[in-house]
Amino acid sequence: MRCLVAAFGDPGHVFPAVSLALALKGRGHDVILETWPQWQGVVEGVGLGFVSADQYQVFPPPASGSPGAGQAAVALMRLLEEFRPDVVVNDILTVAPALAAEAHGCAWGTLIPHIYPVQDHGMPLFSVGGLPPRTGIGRGFWSFTERALKFGLERGRDDLNDQRALVGLPPTDRFHGGTSPDLAMVATYPQLEYPRDWPGSVHVTGPMPFETPYEDIALPPGDEPLILVAPSTSQDPDNRLVRSALAALGDQPVRVVATTNRVVPSRPIEVPANSVLVDWLSYSQLMPESSLVICHGGHGTVARALAAGVPVLTCPAAGDMNETAARVTWAEVGRSIRWSLTGPRTLRWAVAEILNEPLYRARAGQISAWDAEHDGAVRGAELVEALADPGRN
């Protein structure tokens, strides 16, 4: 079959989409990946078709004149008419391909490359980093917040209906209208999802990892525990996490490898004798060697650490990082420090606590064992096949 996979341009969204697209291609399907132009070399380098995505504001203010999801969907229709896909998979942040697929009349599913973002009744709002309530008062509080959430969802639905009209689609009564009602693939570990009643169209597949090849780096000498500091590529322009971690661990009995992830420092970063600082590295090299990963809580980094059975210390900076950090704490695979409290003293304490408590490594090892038996991208490809051809399964 012919498949169009569309992804938002941040690595945490592009890489799972590439992984899914490769799994579909490996099963004999014709696949095109639509994403931001800077990824063309990577996408074509692994043998996938590439189309550059228009960048747009999903719901622009009416008087702004900025292109929105509806206009981007209209522009995308030409590709759909030429390629004639049997199925379109949109990333949760790419609304235009979803609208175009619906207007074209083909099957469409949605890839969610992190925790499922829909709040369950009596549970914390997504992205605030709240743990499940343990009392009736707690459940009542979160139930009360659903009123404010509903107001936001109604406004989002109205904005989406304005964009749907531009594509010639009728209004919808659904909330989360950019997520397919027929198939939503949640590319995370089930161990990180709070218990809930799952809709029949939503499937937790396991992560869908992908990595661009990169040469190995020299590790600090010695046999002390190795700590990997892997910050966000977008949420820490001042390299605060790297600076704090190096300052915290420079005099500790550990080895440290830190990466700026190509966020160019505005001022020099002091690197202690037990540490190495690089601008990029391969998770495939470092994760299996590490005793602990320190990160902002980006889902892709956390998933790669847990796949290797490595506990995580998260310092969430924004958005769904808070949610991932809460799940790390809840699943007992690591700890979390509030971003406002992230400094050398708190990092030093948290690292020592995690390294000295075997439970975290044991819990991470259980997820690693699950990962070894489940291929998220292959499971996703199976679900996409079943969506496009219900008689297949």
Contacts in CASP RR format, 6 or more apart in sequence:
PFRMAT RR
TARGET T0000
AUTHOR 0000-0000-0000
METHOD contacts of the structure
MODEL  1
MRCLVAAFGDPGHVFPAVSLALALKGRGHDVILETWPQWQGVVEGVGLGF
VSADQYQVFPPPASGSPGAGQAAVALMRLLEEFRPDVVVNDILTVAPALA
AEAHGCAWGTLIPHIYPVQDHGMPLFSVGGLPPRTGIGRGFWSFTERALK
FGLERGRDDLNDQRALVGLPPTDRFHGGTSPDLAMVATYPQLEYPRDWPG
SVHVTGPMPFETPYEDIALPPGDEPLILVAPSTSQDPDNRLVRSALAALG
DQPVRVVATTNRVVPSRPIEVPANSVLVDWLSYSQLMPESSLVICHGGHG
TVARALAAGVPVLTCPAAGDMNETAARVTWAEVGRSIRWSLTGPRTLRWA
VAEILNEPLYRARAGQISAWDAEHDGAVRGAELVEALADPGRN
1 29 0 8 1.000
1 30 0 8 1.000
1 86 0 8 1.000
1 87 0 8 1.000
1 385 0 8 1.000
1 388 0 8 1.000
1 389 0 8 1.000
2 29 0 8 1.000
2 30 0 8 1.000
2 31 0 8 1.000
2 32 0 8 1.000
2 83 0 8 1.000
2 84 0 8 1.000
2 85 0 8 1.000
2 86 0 8 1.000
2 87 0 8 1.000
3 21 0 8 1.000
3 24 0 8 1.000
3 29 0 8 1.000
3 30 0 8 1.000
3 31 0 8 1.000
3 32 0 8 1.000
3 85 0 8 1.000
3 86 0 8 1.000
3 87 0 8 1.000
3 88 0 8 1.000
3 89 0 8 1.000
3 384 0 8 1.000
3 388 0 8 1.000
4 31 0 8 1.000
4 32 0 8 1.000
4 34 0 8 1.000
4 79 0 8 1.000
4 80 0 8 1.000
4 83 0 8 1.000
4 85 0 8 1.000
4 87 0 8 1.000
4 88 0 8 1.000
4 89 0 8 1.000
4 97 0 8 1.000
4 101 0 8 1.000
5 17 0 8 1.000
5 20 0 8 1.000
5 21 0 8 1.000
5 24 0 8 1.000
5 31 0 8 1.000
5 32 0 8 1.000
5 33 0 8 1.000
5 34 0 8 1.000
5 88 0 8 1.000
5 89 0 8 1.000
5 111 0 8 1.000
6 17 0 8 1.000
6 33 0 8 1.000
6 34 0 8 1.000
6 35 0 8 1.000
6 53 0 8 1.000
6 88 0 8 1.000
6 89 0 8 1.000
6 90 0 8 1.000
6 91 0 8 1.000
6 94 0 8 1.000
6 96 0 8 1.000
6 97 0 8 1.000
7 13 0 8 1.000
7 14 0 8 1.000
7 16 0 8 1.000
7 17 0 8 1.000
7 18 0 8 1.000
7 33 0 8 1.000
7 34 0 8 1.000
7 35 0 8 1.000
7 91 0 8 1.000
7 94 0 8 1.000
7 111 0 8 1.000
8 14 0 8 1.000
8 35 0 8 1.000
8 36 0 8 1.000
8 91 0 8 1.000
8 92 0 8 1.000
8 93 0 8 1.000
8 94 0 8 1.000
9 35 0 8 1.000
9 36 0 8 1.000
9 38 0 8 1.000
9 39 0 8 1.000
9 53 0 8 1.000
10 233 0 8 1.000
10 234 0 8 1.000
11 233 0 8 1.000
12 113 0 8 1.000
12 298 0 8 1.000
12 299 0 8 1.000
12 300 0 8 1.000
13 91 0 8 1.000
13 92 0 8 1.000
13 93 0 8 1.000
13 113 0 8 1.000
14 35 0 8 1.000
14 36 0 8 1.000
14 39 0 8 1.000
14 42 0 8 1.000
15 113 0 8 1.000
15 208 0 8 1.000
15 209 0 8 1.000
15 210 0 8 1.000
15 211 0 8 1.000
15 300 0 8 1.000
16 111 0 8 1.000
16 113 0 8 1.000
16 187 0 8 1.000
16 207 0 8 1.000
16 208 0 8 1.000
16 209 0 8 1.000
16 210 0 8 1.000
16 300 0 8 1.000
16 377 0 8 1.000
17 33 0 8 1.000
17 35 0 8 1.000
17 89 0 8 1.000
17 91 0 8 1.000
17 111 0 8 1.000
17 113 0 8 1.000
17 208 0 8 1.000
18 33 0 8 1.000
18 42 0 8 1.000
18 43 0 8 1.000
18 46 0 8 1.000
18 48 0 8 1.000
18 210 0 8 1.000
19 208 0 8 1.000
19 209 0 8 1.000
19 210 0 8 1.000
19 376 0 8 1.000
19 377 0 8 1.000
20 89 0 8 1.000
20 111 0 8 1.000
20 185 0 8 1.000
20 208 0 8 1.000
20 377 0 8 1.000
20 380 0 8 1.000
20 381 0 8 1.000
20 384 0 8 1.000
21 31 0 8 1.000
21 33 0 8 1.000
21 48 0 8 1.000
22 46 0 8 1.000
22 48 0 8 1.000
22 210 0 8 1.000
22 377 0 8 1.000
23 208 0 8 1.000
23 375 0 8 1.000
23 377 0 8 1.000
23 378 0 8 1.000
23 380 0 8 1.000
23 381 0 8 1.000
24 31 0 8 1.000
24 381 0 8 1.000
24 384 0 8 1.000
25 31 0 8 1.000
25 47 0 8 1.000
25 48 0 8 1.000
27 381 0 8 1.000
27 385 0 8 1.000
31 48 0 8 1.000
31 49 0 8 1.000
32 48 0 8 1.000
32 49 0 8 1.000
32 50 0 8 1.000
32 51 0 8 1.000
32 79 0 8 1.000
32 83 0 8 1.000
32 85 0 8 1.000
33 43 0 8 1.000
33 48 0 8 1.000
33 49 0 8 1.000
33 50 0 8 1.000
33 51 0 8 1.000
34 50 0 8 1.000
34 51 0 8 1.000
34 52 0 8 1.000
34 53 0 8 1.000
34 76 0 8 1.000
34 79 0 8 1.000
34 97 0 8 1.000
35 43 0 8 1.000
35 50 0 8 1.000
35 52 0 8 1.000
35 53 0 8 1.000
36 52 0 8 1.000
36 53 0 8 1.000
36 55 0 8 1.000
37 52 0 8 1.000
37 53 0 8 1.000
39 50 0 8 1.000
40 50 0 8 1.000
40 52 0 8 1.000
41 50 0 8 1.000
42 212 0 8 1.000
43 49 0 8 1.000
43 50 0 8 1.000
44 50 0 8 1.000
51 79 0 8 1.000
53 94 0 8 1.000
54 67 0 8 1.000
54 72 0 8 1.000
54 75 0 8 1.000
54 76 0 8 1.000
54 96 0 8 1.000
56 66 0 8 1.000
56 67 0 8 1.000
56 68 0 8 1.000
56 69 0 8 1.000
56 71 0 8 1.000
56 72 0 8 1.000
56 96 0 8 1.000
57 64 0 8 1.000
57 66 0 8 1.000
57 67 0 8 1.000
57 68 0 8 1.000
58 68 0 8 1.000
58 69 0 8 1.000
58 93 0 8 1.000
58 95 0 8 1.000
58 163 0 8 1.000
59 68 0 8 1.000
59 69 0 8 1.000
59 156 0 8 1.000
59 159 0 8 1.000
59 160 0 8 1.000
59 162 0 8 1.000
59 163 0 8 1.000
60 66 0 8 1.000
60 67 0 8 1.000
60 68 0 8 1.000
62 162 0 8 1.000
68 96 0 8 1.000
68 163 0 8 1.000
69 95 0 8 1.000
69 96 0 8 1.000
69 99 0 8 1.000
69 160 0 8 1.000
69 163 0 8 1.000
70 95 0 8 1.000
70 96 0 8 1.000
70 99 0 8 1.000
70 163 0 8 1.000
70 164 0 8 1.000
70 166 0 8 1.000
70 167 0 8 1.000
71 166 0 8 1.000
72 96 0 8 1.000
73 95 0 8 1.000
73 96 0 8 1.000
73 97 0 8 1.000
73 99 0 8 1.000
73 100 0 8 1.000
73 103 0 8 1.000
73 163 0 8 1.000
73 166 0 8 1.000
73 167 0 8 1.000
74 100 0 8 1.000
74 166 0 8 1.000
74 167 0 8 1.000
76 96 0 8 1.000
76 97 0 8 1.000
76 100 0 8 1.000
77 100 0 8 1.000
77 103 0 8 1.000
77 104 0 8 1.000
77 167 0 8 1.000
80 88 0 8 1.000
80 100 0 8 1.000
80 101 0 8 1.000
80 104 0 8 1.000
80 106 0 8 1.000
81 104 0 8 1.000
85 101 0 8 1.000
85 104 0 8 1.000
85 106 0 8 1.000
86 106 0 8 1.000
86 107 0 8 1.000
86 388 0 8 1.000
86 389 0 8 1.000
87 106 0 8 1.000
87 107 0 8 1.000
87 108 0 8 1.000
87 109 0 8 1.000
87 384 0 8 1.000
87 387 0 8 1.000
87 388 0 8 1.000
88 97 0 8 1.000
88 98 0 8 1.000
88 100 0 8 1.000
88 101 0 8 1.000
88 104 0 8 1.000
88 106 0 8 1.000
88 107 0 8 1.000
88 108 0 8 1.000
88 109 0 8 1.000
89 108 0 8 1.000
89 109 0 8 1.000
89 110 0 8 1.000
89 111 0 8 1.000
89 185 0 8 1.000
89 384 0 8 1.000
90 96 0 8 1.000
90 97 0 8 1.000
90 98 0 8 1.000
90 101 0 8 1.000
90 108 0 8 1.000
90 109 0 8 1.000
90 110 0 8 1.000
90 111 0 8 1.000
90 178 0 8 1.000
90 180 0 8 1.000
91 110 0 8 1.000
91 111 0 8 1.000
91 113 0 8 1.000
92 110 0 8 1.000
92 111 0 8 1.000
92 112 0 8 1.000
92 113 0 8 1.000
92 117 0 8 1.000
92 178 0 8 1.000
92 179 0 8 1.000
95 160 0 8 1.000
95 163 0 8 1.000
95 178 0 8 1.000
97 108 0 8 1.000
98 108 0 8 1.000
98 109 0 8 1.000
98 110 0 8 1.000
98 177 0 8 1.000
98 178 0 8 1.000
98 179 0 8 1.000
98 180 0 8 1.000
99 163 0 8 1.000
99 164 0 8 1.000
99 167 0 8 1.000
99 169 0 8 1.000
99 178 0 8 1.000
100 167 0 8 1.000
101 107 0 8 1.000
101 108 0 8 1.000
101 109 0 8 1.000
102 108 0 8 1.000
102 167 0 8 1.000
102 169 0 8 1.000
103 167 0 8 1.000
103 168 0 8 1.000
103 169 0 8 1.000
107 182 0 8 1.000
107 387 0 8 1.000
107 388 0 8 1.000
108 180 0 8 1.000
108 182 0 8 1.000
108 183 0 8 1.000
109 180 0 8 1.000
109 182 0 8 1.000
109 183 0 8 1.000
109 184 0 8 1.000
109 185 0 8 1.000
109 384 0 8 1.000
109 387 0 8 1.000
110 178 0 8 1.000
110 179 0 8 1.000
110 180 0 8 1.000
110 183 0 8 1.000
110 184 0 8 1.000
110 185 0 8 1.000
111 185 0 8 1.000
111 187 0 8 1.000
111 208 0 8 1.000
112 179 0 8 1.000
112 184 0 8 1.000
112 185 0 8 1.000
112 186 0 8 1.000
112 187 0 8 1.000
113 187 0 8 1.000
113 208 0 8 1.000
113 299 0 8 1.000
113 300 0 8 1.000
114 187 0 8 1.000
114 188 0 8 1.000
114 298 0 8 1.000
114 299 0 8 1.000
114 300 0 8 1.000
114 320 0 8 1.000
114 323 0 8 1.000
114 324 0 8 1.000
115 126 0 8 1.000
115 186 0 8 1.000
115 188 0 8 1.000
115 192 0 8 1.000
115 193 0 8 1.000
115 299 0 8 1.000
115 320 0 8 1.000
115 323 0 8 1.000
115 324 0 8 1.000
115 327 0 8 1.000
116 184 0 8 1.000
116 186 0 8 1.000
116 188 0 8 1.000
116 193 0 8 1.000
116 202 0 8 1.000
116 204 0 8 1.000
117 126 0 8 1.000
117 127 0 8 1.000
117 320 0 8 1.000
117 323 0 8 1.000
118 126 0 8 1.000
118 176 0 8 1.000
119 125 0 8 1.000
119 126 0 8 1.000
119 146 0 8 1.000
119 149 0 8 1.000
120 194 0 8 1.000
120 196 0 8 1.000
120 197 0 8 1.000
121 143 0 8 1.000
121 146 0 8 1.000
122 133 0 8 1.000
122 139 0 8 1.000
122 140 0 8 1.000
122 142 0 8 1.000
122 143 0 8 1.000
122 146 0 8 1.000
123 132 0 8 1.000
123 133 0 8 1.000
123 142 0 8 1.000
123 194 0 8 1.000
123 196 0 8 1.000
124 130 0 8 1.000
124 131 0 8 1.000
124 132 0 8 1.000
124 133 0 8 1.000
124 142 0 8 1.000
124 326 0 8 1.000
125 142 0 8 1.000
125 145 0 8 1.000
125 149 0 8 1.000
126 320 0 8 1.000
126 323 0 8 1.000
127 319 0 8 1.000
127 320 0 8 1.000
127 322 0 8 1.000
127 323 0 8 1.000
128 322 0 8 1.000
128 323 0 8 1.000
129 316 0 8 1.000
129 322 0 8 1.000
129 323 0 8 1.000
129 325 0 8 1.000
129 326 0 8 1.000
130 322 0 8 1.000
130 323 0 8 1.000
130 326 0 8 1.000
131 326 0 8 1.000
131 329 0 8 1.000
131 330 0 8 1.000
132 194 0 8 1.000
132 330 0 8 1.000
133 139 0 8 1.000
133 140 0 8 1.000
133 141 0 8 1.000
133 142 0 8 1.000
153 175 0 8 1.000
153 176 0 8 1.000
154 175 0 8 1.000
156 175 0 8 1.000
157 172 0 8 1.000
157 173 0 8 1.000
157 174 0 8 1.000
157 175 0 8 1.000
157 177 0 8 1.000
160 172 0 8 1.000
160 177 0 8 1.000
160 178 0 8 1.000
161 171 0 8 1.000
161 172 0 8 1.000
164 170 0 8 1.000
164 171 0 8 1.000
164 172 0 8 1.000
165 171 0 8 1.000
174 181 0 8 1.000
180 201 0 8 1.000
181 201 0 8 1.000
182 201 0 8 1.000
182 387 0 8 1.000
183 201 0 8 1.000
183 203 0 8 1.000
183 383 0 8 1.000
183 384 0 8 1.000
183 387 0 8 1.000
184 199 0 8 1.000
184 201 0 8 1.000
184 202 0 8 1.000
184 203 0 8 1.000
185 203 0 8 1.000
185 205 0 8 1.000
185 380 0 8 1.000
185 383 0 8 1.000
185 384 0 8 1.000
186 193 0 8 1.000
186 202 0 8 1.000
186 203 0 8 1.000
186 204 0 8 1.000
186 205 0 8 1.000
186 206 0 8 1.000
187 205 0 8 1.000
187 206 0 8 1.000
187 207 0 8 1.000
187 208 0 8 1.000
187 376 0 8 1.000
188 204 0 8 1.000
188 206 0 8 1.000
188 207 0 8 1.000
188 299 0 8 1.000
188 303 0 8 1.000
189 204 0 8 1.000
189 206 0 8 1.000
189 207 0 8 1.000
189 303 0 8 1.000
189 306 0 8 1.000
189 367 0 8 1.000
189 370 0 8 1.000
189 371 0 8 1.000
190 204 0 8 1.000
190 206 0 8 1.000
190 370 0 8 1.000
191 331 0 8 1.000
191 333 0 8 1.000
191 366 0 8 1.000
191 367 0 8 1.000
191 370 0 8 1.000
192 324 0 8 1.000
192 327 0 8 1.000
192 328 0 8 1.000
192 330 0 8 1.000
192 331 0 8 1.000
193 204 0 8 1.000
193 327 0 8 1.000
194 327 0 8 1.000
194 330 0 8 1.000
198 204 0 8 1.000
203 379 0 8 1.000
203 380 0 8 1.000
203 383 0 8 1.000
205 374 0 8 1.000
205 376 0 8 1.000
205 377 0 8 1.000
205 379 0 8 1.000
205 380 0 8 1.000
205 383 0 8 1.000
206 371 0 8 1.000
206 374 0 8 1.000
206 376 0 8 1.000
206 379 0 8 1.000
207 299 0 8 1.000
207 300 0 8 1.000
207 303 0 8 1.000
207 304 0 8 1.000
207 307 0 8 1.000
207 371 0 8 1.000
207 376 0 8 1.000
208 376 0 8 1.000
208 377 0 8 1.000
208 380 0 8 1.000
209 300 0 8 1.000
209 303 0 8 1.000
209 304 0 8 1.000
209 307 0 8 1.000
211 282 0 8 1.000
211 283 0 8 1.000
211 284 0 8 1.000
213 282 0 8 1.000
214 280 0 8 1.000
214 281 0 8 1.000
214 282 0 8 1.000
215 282 0 8 1.000
216 282 0 8 1.000
216 285 0 8 1.000
217 257 0 8 1.000
217 276 0 8 1.000
217 278 0 8 1.000
217 281 0 8 1.000
217 282 0 8 1.000
217 285 0 8 1.000
218 276 0 8 1.000
219 226 0 8 1.000
219 255 0 8 1.000
219 257 0 8 1.000
219 276 0 8 1.000
219 289 0 8 1.000
220 226 0 8 1.000
220 255 0 8 1.000
220 256 0 8 1.000
220 257 0 8 1.000
220 274 0 8 1.000
220 275 0 8 1.000
220 276 0 8 1.000
221 255 0 8 1.000
222 255 0 8 1.000
224 253 0 8 1.000
224 254 0 8 1.000
224 255 0 8 1.000
224 274 0 8 1.000
225 253 0 8 1.000
225 254 0 8 1.000
225 255 0 8 1.000
225 291 0 8 1.000
225 292 0 8 1.000
225 355 0 8 1.000
226 254 0 8 1.000
226 255 0 8 1.000
226 256 0 8 1.000
226 257 0 8 1.000
226 286 0 8 1.000
226 289 0 8 1.000
226 290 0 8 1.000
226 291 0 8 1.000
227 245 0 8 1.000
227 249 0 8 1.000
227 254 0 8 1.000
227 255 0 8 1.000
227 256 0 8 1.000
227 257 0 8 1.000
227 290 0 8 1.000
227 291 0 8 1.000
227 292 0 8 1.000
227 293 0 8 1.000
227 294 0 8 1.000
227 351 0 8 1.000
228 257 0 8 1.000
228 258 0 8 1.000
228 286 0 8 1.000
228 287 0 8 1.000
228 290 0 8 1.000
228 292 0 8 1.000
228 293 0 8 1.000
228 294 0 8 1.000
228 305 0 8 1.000
228 310 0 8 1.000
229 241 0 8 1.000
229 242 0 8 1.000
229 245 0 8 1.000
229 246 0 8 1.000
229 256 0 8 1.000
229 257 0 8 1.000
229 258 0 8 1.000
229 259 0 8 1.000
229 294 0 8 1.000
229 295 0 8 1.000
230 259 0 8 1.000
230 261 0 8 1.000
230 283 0 8 1.000
230 286 0 8 1.000
230 293 0 8 1.000
230 294 0 8 1.000
230 295 0 8 1.000
230 301 0 8 1.000
231 239 0 8 1.000
231 241 0 8 1.000
231 242 0 8 1.000
231 259 0 8 1.000
231 260 0 8 1.000
231 261 0 8 1.000
231 263 0 8 1.000
231 295 0 8 1.000
231 296 0 8 1.000
232 261 0 8 1.000
232 295 0 8 1.000
232 296 0 8 1.000
232 297 0 8 1.000
232 298 0 8 1.000
232 317 0 8 1.000
232 321 0 8 1.000
233 261 0 8 1.000
233 262 0 8 1.000
233 263 0 8 1.000
235 296 0 8 1.000
235 317 0 8 1.000
235 318 0 8 1.000
235 321 0 8 1.000
236 242 0 8 1.000
236 263 0 8 1.000
236 296 0 8 1.000
236 317 0 8 1.000
237 263 0 8 1.000
237 266 0 8 1.000
238 266 0 8 1.000
239 260 0 8 1.000
239 263 0 8 1.000
239 265 0 8 1.000
239 266 0 8 1.000
239 269 0 8 1.000
240 342 0 8 1.000
241 294 0 8 1.000
241 295 0 8 1.000
241 296 0 8 1.000
241 315 0 8 1.000
241 342 0 8 1.000
242 258 0 8 1.000
242 259 0 8 1.000
242 260 0 8 1.000
242 269 0 8 1.000
242 277 0 8 1.000
243 269 0 8 1.000
243 270 0 8 1.000
244 342 0 8 1.000
244 343 0 8 1.000
244 344 0 8 1.000
244 347 0 8 1.000
245 256 0 8 1.000
245 258 0 8 1.000
245 294 0 8 1.000
245 347 0 8 1.000
246 256 0 8 1.000
246 258 0 8 1.000
246 269 0 8 1.000
246 270 0 8 1.000
246 271 0 8 1.000
246 272 0 8 1.000
246 275 0 8 1.000
246 277 0 8 1.000
247 270 0 8 1.000
247 343 0 8 1.000
247 344 0 8 1.000
248 343 0 8 1.000
248 344 0 8 1.000
248 345 0 8 1.000
248 347 0 8 1.000
248 348 0 8 1.000
248 351 0 8 1.000
249 256 0 8 1.000
249 272 0 8 1.000
249 274 0 8 1.000
249 275 0 8 1.000
249 347 0 8 1.000
249 348 0 8 1.000
249 351 0 8 1.000
250 256 0 8 1.000
250 272 0 8 1.000
250 273 0 8 1.000
250 274 0 8 1.000
250 275 0 8 1.000
251 272 0 8 1.000
252 274 0 8 1.000
252 348 0 8 1.000
252 351 0 8 1.000
252 352 0 8 1.000
254 274 0 8 1.000
254 291 0 8 1.000
254 351 0 8 1.000
254 355 0 8 1.000
255 274 0 8 1.000
255 275 0 8 1.000
256 272 0 8 1.000
256 274 0 8 1.000
256 275 0 8 1.000
256 276 0 8 1.000
257 275 0 8 1.000
257 276 0 8 1.000
257 278 0 8 1.000
257 281 0 8 1.000
257 286 0 8 1.000
258 271 0 8 1.000
258 275 0 8 1.000
258 276 0 8 1.000
258 277 0 8 1.000
258 278 0 8 1.000
259 277 0 8 1.000
259 278 0 8 1.000
259 279 0 8 1.000
259 280 0 8 1.000
259 281 0 8 1.000
260 269 0 8 1.000
260 277 0 8 1.000
260 278 0 8 1.000
260 279 0 8 1.000
261 279 0 8 1.000
261 280 0 8 1.000
262 279 0 8 1.000
262 280 0 8 1.000
269 277 0 8 1.000
271 277 0 8 1.000
283 301 0 8 1.000
283 304 0 8 1.000
287 293 0 8 1.000
287 304 0 8 1.000
287 305 0 8 1.000
287 307 0 8 1.000
287 308 0 8 1.000
287 310 0 8 1.000
288 308 0 8 1.000
290 305 0 8 1.000
290 308 0 8 1.000
290 310 0 8 1.000
291 310 0 8 1.000
291 355 0 8 1.000
291 361 0 8 1.000
292 310 0 8 1.000
292 311 0 8 1.000
292 312 0 8 1.000
292 313 0 8 1.000
292 351 0 8 1.000
292 354 0 8 1.000
292 355 0 8 1.000
293 301 0 8 1.000
293 302 0 8 1.000
293 305 0 8 1.000
293 310 0 8 1.000
293 311 0 8 1.000
293 312 0 8 1.000
293 313 0 8 1.000
294 312 0 8 1.000
294 313 0 8 1.000
294 315 0 8 1.000
294 347 0 8 1.000
294 351 0 8 1.000
295 301 0 8 1.000
295 302 0 8 1.000
295 305 0 8 1.000
295 312 0 8 1.000
295 313 0 8 1.000
295 314 0 8 1.000
295 315 0 8 1.000
296 314 0 8 1.000
296 315 0 8 1.000
296 316 0 8 1.000
296 317 0 8 1.000
296 321 0 8 1.000
296 339 0 8 1.000
297 312 0 8 1.000
297 314 0 8 1.000
297 315 0 8 1.000
297 316 0 8 1.000
297 321 0 8 1.000
297 324 0 8 1.000
297 325 0 8 1.000
297 328 0 8 1.000
298 314 0 8 1.000
298 320 0 8 1.000
298 321 0 8 1.000
298 324 0 8 1.000
299 320 0 8 1.000
299 324 0 8 1.000
302 312 0 8 1.000
302 314 0 8 1.000
302 324 0 8 1.000
302 328 0 8 1.000
305 311 0 8 1.000
305 312 0 8 1.000
305 364 0 8 1.000
306 312 0 8 1.000
306 333 0 8 1.000
306 364 0 8 1.000
306 365 0 8 1.000
306 367 0 8 1.000
306 368 0 8 1.000
306 371 0 8 1.000
307 367 0 8 1.000
307 368 0 8 1.000
307 371 0 8 1.000
308 368 0 8 1.000
309 361 0 8 1.000
309 364 0 8 1.000
309 365 0 8 1.000
309 367 0 8 1.000
309 368 0 8 1.000
310 361 0 8 1.000
310 364 0 8 1.000
311 333 0 8 1.000
311 334 0 8 1.000
311 354 0 8 1.000
311 360 0 8 1.000
311 361 0 8 1.000
311 363 0 8 1.000
311 364 0 8 1.000
312 328 0 8 1.000
312 333 0 8 1.000
312 334 0 8 1.000
312 364 0 8 1.000
313 334 0 8 1.000
313 335 0 8 1.000
313 336 0 8 1.000
313 337 0 8 1.000
313 347 0 8 1.000
313 350 0 8 1.000
313 351 0 8 1.000
313 354 0 8 1.000
314 321 0 8 1.000
314 324 0 8 1.000
314 325 0 8 1.000
314 328 0 8 1.000
314 334 0 8 1.000
314 335 0 8 1.000
314 336 0 8 1.000
314 337 0 8 1.000
315 325 0 8 1.000
315 336 0 8 1.000
315 337 0 8 1.000
315 338 0 8 1.000
315 339 0 8 1.000
315 342 0 8 1.000
315 347 0 8 1.000
316 322 0 8 1.000
316 324 0 8 1.000
316 325 0 8 1.000
316 336 0 8 1.000
316 338 0 8 1.000
316 339 0 8 1.000
317 339 0 8 1.000
325 336 0 8 1.000
326 336 0 8 1.000
328 334 0 8 1.000
328 335 0 8 1.000
328 336 0 8 1.000
329 335 0 8 1.000
329 336 0 8 1.000
331 363 0 8 1.000
331 367 0 8 1.000
332 359 0 8 1.000
332 360 0 8 1.000
332 363 0 8 1.000
333 360 0 8 1.000
333 363 0 8 1.000
333 364 0 8 1.000
333 367 0 8 1.000
334 354 0 8 1.000
334 360 0 8 1.000
334 363 0 8 1.000
334 364 0 8 1.000
335 350 0 8 1.000
335 353 0 8 1.000
335 354 0 8 1.000
335 360 0 8 1.000
337 346 0 8 1.000
337 347 0 8 1.000
337 350 0 8 1.000
354 360 0 8 1.000
382 393 0 8 1.000
385 392 0 8 1.000
385 393 0 8 1.000
386 392 0 8 1.000
386 393 0 8 1.000
END
